[in-house]
Amino acid sequence: MDVTRAKSIIVSADHIKVYLDDEPVWIESVDSGTQTATVHLQNGSDETRTVNLEQLRENKHAPIDD
């Protein structure tokens, strides 16, 4: 996922499904400089992770961009 798309998902009024591997996540913030996002796992926990944007996808089964 690119920075522009990730930022647009954050401000969107729509619920846009985003996945980290097979886990649904909410994008909490995006760092353009490091190309990372802080995400909140939607698995019932309070766990957050900072991940590379390239690890995120809107379609659960989309291939990872190399």
N, C-alpha and C positions, 0 to 999 in steps of 0.2 A: 504494500500500500504506500502511496506517496504522501508527503507532508500535507499538501493541499487537500486531498481527499480526507485524511484523518482529521484535520481541523474542521472541515465542513461537517463531518459526522458529529463532532462534539457540539456544534451550535445548532444542529438540525432539530426541529420540533418532532420529526419522525423517529420512530424506533428503528434503527438500522442495525441489523445483526452483524456482529463482527466476531471473528474467531481467532484464537491463538491455538494452533494445532487443531484439536477437535473441541476445545473448550470455548463456550461463549464468554465474551468479555465486554465490559464498558470501557471506552477510552476516556480517561480522566484528564490527561494533558499530553501535549506533543512538544518535543524539543527539536526545532528545525536544525539547530547546529549539530546535534549528535545523531539526528535521524532516528530518534527513539520516542516511545510513548509509554506513559504510565497507564497501566490497565488494571481494572478491578475484575477479578474472576467472579463469574455469576454462578458459583457452585454452592452458595449458601454460606461461604466463609467471608471474612473481612480481608482476605489476602489480596495484596496488590503486587504487581511486578513491573519492572522497567524492561522493555523489550525493543528490539530493532523493529522499525516499521515494516520491513520486508517480511517479518514473521506473521503479520496480521493480514487477514483477508475477509472480504464480505461474504463470499461463498464458501461454505465449509469444505467443499471438495475441490476448490481451485488449486492449481499447481503453484508451488512456491516459485517466485521470480528469482532467477539467478543473476 
